[in-house]
Amino acid sequence: MNEKYEAVIGLEVHAQLLTESKAFCGCSTKFGNSPNSNICPICLGHPGILPVLNKKVVELTVLMGLATNCTINEKSIFARKNYFYPDLPKGYQISQYEEPICENGYVDITFPDESTKRIGLTRIHMEEDAGKLIHDQSYETLVDVNRCGVALMEIVSEPDMHTAQEAYLYLSKIKQFVQYLNICDGNMEEGSLRCDANVSVRIKGEKKLGTKAEIKNMNSFRNVEKAINYEIERQIDILEDGGTIIQETLLWDADRNEVHSMRSKEEAHDYKYFPDPDLMPVIVSNQWKSEIANQMPELPEVRKERLVGKYSLPKYDAEILTQTKSIADYYEQVIETTADYKSASNWIMTDVLKVINDEKIDIKDFPIPPGNLGELINLIKEGTISGKIAKEVFPLMLKENKKPSQIVKEKNLVQITDSSEIEKIVEKILGNNSHQVKQYINGEGKVFGFFVGQIMRETKGKANPKVVNDLLKEKLELLKN
């Protein structure tokens, strides 16, 4: 990026709320149902219908507002956002405009060097979703209105971000919050978490904001980062060539890594907002707010500090384990079985997360129950198996859905700890490798590892490493003298 310029970035994040029915009617919100099956006269906007607000929508939105340090307004109202589009059968979207339910909050993001930055939240408000257009191969466009009326929460940031990395970290933090609060599953690929980015650039030191462009169609965190970086460079190039930035809406093309113009950017007055006459104001009393606050679970930062304090984990480990609530839950379920807190952390951060990432599955679909992983760690700690053998048992646990103790017994993988048995093998290896013994006696200590490797190969990895090392040192020292 040209050092002469500074980017100014704000994000609008839409989170689909985890409610069983829609925002203003009783239709199902189940994903994947047949097209146009989750519908009724209310979400289709038929004449004479009256919407009724889903109480759960208010509670989930207030919960997010409390978690992000917002002011919860006692009174908020719904408005009609008027525009025509084929997937919006009513011709308007129920949203909130002048009087939203939550305002003036913030979240703190943490950089890799552990420095932090506070990102302001302008507002969090409730609204309903529109439908979906499907462009098929016969050049026809089909409309699925199942999503019409599904409850959304829109989280609007202040333009406090100046790099794509900051936007990525902020979006990650929002996803972490909605998952911890069980508000939204955070799945960008399925569209339950969606992000639009408003990007402008200005000369460093300027106070006035530049002309912004809004980027849509970013279906992953990495695409958000790529699209923002691309747009920053595009705007700088235009300004450097003497051109003018046009306020417009852009679509991100992930295949080509570029943006395409969709339409000129609308202003609020283009939507002709006005209070929805069919819906009463939402009143959140202090008592109701307190009841919602009492439902607040342990938030990520608090949980991270607890893992460090209670289990003496390094900050790095706690940061990784608390990225998602489900991983943190899995860790704490593992240590119900084992007291080796650091080993449990190591296994999850390396072996468990590798499987989850490679297979692109959620921890809830991970085939090894936490109690079984805890038992595997205990088998190592007790000396029943070595760490090397445990790495062989782990993939068998993935496939066979058996307890590690059962696999160890069936495969005869129990560690050899009998010193007399190991001593015979040590003597055999030393006798078969006289050249390497002479090297060791002459001061070439590196061949010690060669002997250890030979002994472990002879025992198929089952010899207790500590006993092997102690006996080997003893025998070699005797030969030296």
N, C-alpha and C positions, 0 to 999 in steps of 0.2 A: 504494500500500500504506500502511495506517495505520502511522505512525511509531512507535506504541507497541509494535508487535509485531516479532518477528524470525522468519523462516522457517528451518526446518532441513530440509535435503534430502539424501537419499542415493539413489544410482542402482544398479540391478542390470542389468547389460548382458549379454545372451546373444549370443555370436558363433558362427555356424555355421562349423566348421573346414573348411578346403579339403583334405579327404581324398577319395580316389576311392571308398573303401568306408566302411561305417558303423563305429560305435565298437566293436561287439562281434560283428560278423558280416561276411561278404564281399559283402553287397548293395550295389548301386550307389547313389551319392548324387546322381546327375544330376538337375538341376532340370527340370521340364516333361515328364517321362516320363508315360505313361498312368497314371491312378489305380490304386493297389494292384498295381503291377507290380514295384516295387523291394522285394520282401518275401521272407522265408523263415521257417521255424519258429522261428528264434532271435529275430528282431525282433517276431514275433507272440506269443512267450511260450508256445509249445506245451510240453506236459509232456515232461520227459526231456532237454531241450536244455541245452547248456552254452555260455555266452558266452566269447569269447576277445578280450582287449583288443587294439585296434589300436595298435601301437607309435607310429605317427605322431601319434596324439592326444596322447600324453604329450609328445613332442618339441615340438609346436607350443605346448602349454600352458606348458611350461617356458621356451620362448623368450619368450613374452609376460611370464612372471614375471620373467625376467632383465632384459627391456627396461624394466620398470616397478619395478625396484629391490626386488623381493620376496625374501623368504627362501624358498629351494626346500627343502621338507622331504624328508629322505632317504626317509622312509616315509610313504605316504598310503594310505588305504583307501577302497573304494567302499561305499556304503550304498544300501539300498532306501528310496525315498520312496514311501510307500503312499497312494494315493488312487484313487477310482473316477471315471472319465470315459470317455465313448464312444470317444475317440480314443487311449486308452491300453489296448490289448488285454491287456497283462500284469497290469494292476491295480497296477503299481508302476513307478517310474522309477528307473533306476540313476543315482546322483549321488554326491557326496561331502558329508559333513556334519562330523563331529567332527574328522577328520584330513584336511584338504584338501592339495593338492600345493603351493600357493603361498600365502604369508601376508605381511602387514605391508609392503606396498609403497607407492608414491606416484607421482603424476604432477604436473607443474607446468603450470598454465594461464596464458596470457598475455592480458591485457586490451588493448583498443584503444590505451590510453595507455602500453602497454609495461610496466606493472606486472604482477607475477606473484603467484600464490597456489598453495600446495601442497595437493593433495587426497589424503588417505590412502586406501589400498586395504586393506580388511579381509582379503580372500582372493581367489584365483582358483582355481576348481576345474573338474574335468571332469564332464560328465554327458551323457545321451542326450536327444534330442528326443522329443516326443510327435507324434501324427499331426495331421490337420487336418480340421475340420468344415466342410462346404460346405452353406450354407442356400440351397436352390433356390427358384424362384418358385412351386412347387406346395405350399409350406409343409412340405416334407420336409427332413430333414437327412441328408446323405450323409457317409460317413466315408472319407477317403483316408489310408491308413496308410503311404504311401511314406516319410514323414518319420520314422516311428518308428525309433529307434535311430541316427539321424544324430548325429554327434559335435558337441557344443556345449562351449564354454568360458564359464563364468559369472564375470564380474568384478564384485565387490561393493565399492562405495566405503564409506568412513566417512561419517557424516552431517556433512560438512565444508562443504557448500555452503549459501548463504543466499539466493541469488537465482536466478531462472530463467536469467539470463544466464550465471551461473557453471556451471549444469548444462549449458547449451548448449555452452559452451567445453570443459567436461570431456568430454562425449560426442564432440565433434569431435576432441579429442585421442586418445580411445580408438580412434575410427575411423581416424585417421591412423596410429596404431601398428599396428593389425591389417593395414592395407593395406601399409605399408612392410615388415612382417615376412612378408607373403604368407600370413597365417594365415586371413583371411576377406576376402571382396570388399567388405564394408561396406555392402551394399545393403539399406537399411531397407524399401524398397517391396516387395522380394521376400521379406522376412523373414529374411534371413541375418544381419542385425544387429537385435536387438530390445532395447528398453529399458523397464524398469518403474521408476517413481519413487515413493519413499517420502517423503511430505510431512507436516510438522507445523508448528505455529506456537506461539510462547510469548512472554510479555512480555519485552522486552529486559532483559538483566541476569540473567534466570533461568538456572539451571544445569540444572534438570530438563527433560527432553524432554517435549513435548506429545504427545497421542495422534495417531498417524500414520494416514494413509490411503495405500493403494497404488494408483497409477494405471497402467492397462494400455491396450493398443490404440493406442499412439502410433506411427504409421508414417512419421514424418519428423522431422527435427531441429526444424523450426519448430513442429510439433505438440507436441513435448516441451516447448518453451518456453511455448507457449500454454496447454497443459494445467496446467503447474505454476503459472503466474500465476493461472489461473482457480481452482485449488484453494486457493492461498494466500488469495485474496480470499474464497472461500466459507467457509473456516474462520474467518477474522477476523470475517466478518459474523455467523456463528453465535455466536461468543464474545461479541461486542458486544451481541447480543440476549439474552444470558444463557443460551444453550444449551450443550450438551455435544457435543464431537466424538466420533463413533463410529468405532472401528477397523474399517475395511472395505476391500474391494477395489472400485475404481471403474473403469469403462470410459470412455475419452475418445471423445466424438462429434464428429468433425472437421467434420461438416456443420453442426451447431448450435453448435459451440464451447462445449460443456458436458459435464459428467460425469454418468454414471448408475451407481447402485449395482449391483454384480454379486453380492456375497456378503459376509458378515461375514469379517473377516480371520482367517486361520488362524494359529496358533502352531506352532512346530516340533514340539511333542508331538502335534499333531493328525495329523501324517504318520507317526507311529510308526516313525521311522528306526531301522534296525538294520543291522549290517554284512552285506553281500551274501555269502552262504555259497558262491556259485559262483565268486567272483573272488578271486584272491590279492592280498595287499598289493602296491602299486607301490613298488619300490625304485629310487630315482634315486641312483646312486653318484656320487662326485666325478668319476670318469673320464667317465661318461656326460654329466654336467652340463657338463663342459669341452668335450666333443665338440659338444654342442648350442650352447654359447656361441660356438664357432668358426664357426657358421653365421650369426651375427648380422650383418645388413647395416648399412650406414650409416644411423643414425636421423635423424629430421627436424631436430632442433636442430643436430646436428653438420653435416649437409649444408647447412643454412642458413648457418652460420658459414663453411663452406668457400666457398660461392658469393660471400659478401661479401668474404672475404679473397683468393680466387684470381682472381675476375673483376671486382673493384671494383664490385659491384652495391650499390645502396642496400639497407638492411635491409628496407624495404617490399617491394621487388621480390623479394628472397630469400624473404620470408615467403609471398608469393603463389605463387611457383614451387614451393615445397616443401610446399604444402598436401597434395598427393598425390604419391606416388612416380612415377606415370606421367607427370605434367606435368614434374616435375624431370628425369626421364629424357629426355623429349622436348627440353627446353631444352638439355641437355648434348649431345644428338645434333645439334641445330642448330648449336651452336658448334664442332662438329667440322669444319664447312664454312666458317664465317665467324668472324673474330676480332673482329667488332663486337658485343661481349657485351651492351652496353646496348641496342642496336637489337633484338637477338634477344629480349631480355627484354620490350621495349616491344611488339613484334609479338605475342608469345605472350599477354601480359597483356590486350591490347586485342582484336586481330583474332581470334586463335585461340580464346581463352576465350569470346568472344562467340558464335562459331559453336557451340562445344561446349554452352554454356548454352542458346542458342536452340533447337538441335536435340535437346537432352537426350541427348547421346551421350558416350561415353568417348573419351579421347584416342586410344585404340587404334583407334577407328573414324574418326578424323579423316582426311580423304582426302589431305591434303598431306604427303608424307614430309618428315621433318626436313631432309634434305639439300636438297630443293627450296626450302624456306623460307630456308635459309642462302644458297642461290644468289641468291634474290630480293634479300636484304639486300646481297649483294656487288654486284649490278647497280646498286643505288642508290649504294653507296660508291664504285664505279668511275666513276660519272657516266654509265653507259650509259642509265639511265632516271632520272627524277625520282621523288621520294617520291609525288607526285600520281599519276604513271603507275603506280607500284607498287600503289597502292590500286585501280587499275582491273585490273591483272594478277591480283591476289590472288583475286577471285571467279572469274576464268577458270580459275585453277589448281584451285579447288574443283570446278569442273564438268568440266573437260577432262582431268584427270590427265596434264598435260604439264609439262615443265620450263619455268620462267619464261623462259629464254633462247629457247626455241622459240616461245612465245607472243609475245614481244616482236618476234621476227623475222617471224612470220606476220602480225601485226597492224600491222607497220611502226611500232612505238612507240619506236624508238631515239631517245634524247634528242639534240636539235640542240645541238652545242657549237661549231660553226664560227662564230667571232665576226663574220666578214664577212657571213654569211647573216643572223645575228641583227641586225647593225647596220642592214641594209636594212629589216628589219621595224620596228625602233625608229624610224627616220626616217619611215617610212610612217605609223605611229601618231601621232607628234608632228605631222606635217603635216596629218593628218585631224582633229586635236583642238586647234586654235589657241586656243579659249576656255580650255581647261584648262591650256594652256601659259602663258597670261597669268596665270592664277590662281597657278600655281606660282611664276612670276617675281615676283609681288606678295606672296610669302611664305606662300601656302597650301600647305604641305608635304604635307598629307594627300592631295592629288591624285596624289602619286607612286604610291600603291597602285592608283589608277584606271588609270594607264599600264601598270603591271605586269600587271594583269588583262587589259587589251586585248591586250597582246603575247602572253600565254599563250593567250588565246582564238584569236588569229590562228594560232598555231603548234600548236593543239590540245593544249596542255599539254606539248609536247615540248621547248621551249626550256630550256636550262640556266639555272636561276634565278639563279645567281651571275653568269653572263655577262650576263644581262638586266639585273640591278641595276647592275652596274659600267658597262655601256654607256649605260644610261638616265641615270645620275647624270652621266656625262661630257657627254652631249649637252645635258642641261638646264642644266648649269653654263655651257656655252659660250653658250647662248641668253641666260642671265642677263647675261653680260658683253657 
